[in-house]
Amino acid sequence: MAQMHQFAAKSVQSSRLRQRKYELVRKFGLPENLVGGSLSQTHRRCGRPNCHCAEGRGHPLWSITFSRHGKRRVERVPREWVEDLERAALSTQAYLDAIREVMEINLELLAQTRVQERGKKVRRRAKNAQVRAKNDQLMAARIDPLDM
């Protein structure tokens, strides 16, 4: 997927952010259009007394809420960006769900492997005990050549 035009801001700071983004995308093989946060629609009245919104719900307004460096931010989203951001947010959620599922599966496999390893140790100890017992019996039954 090509970069969304919503990420095409032009400035030195934007350039640095994009460089860091692509460094992480390449290093970890991430999809480049991941979008976190919560996209939501609200309604707001514009304040003009003769506008249709004065009587109704108000004008629709889209925004995305997210955290960066521990600070909560809300950014207004133009209506024409909503469809692309919704698609990106849904694919991001699916990607994160897949990552969580892989982590859960790995932990479950780890737990199952641990149980199996513990079972192998128990079986190995039992087998070693049998071998020792058999060796002890053979040693007891063995005739010392000096006794003859």
Secondary structure, 3 states (H helix, E strand, C coil): CCCCHHHCCCCHHHHHHHHHHHHHHHHHCCCCCCCCCEEEEEEECCCCCCCHHHCCCCEEEEEEEEEECCEEEEEEECHHHHHHHHHHHHHHHHHHHHHHHHHHHHHHHHHHHHHHHHHHHHHHHHHHHHHHHHHHHHHHHCCCHHHC
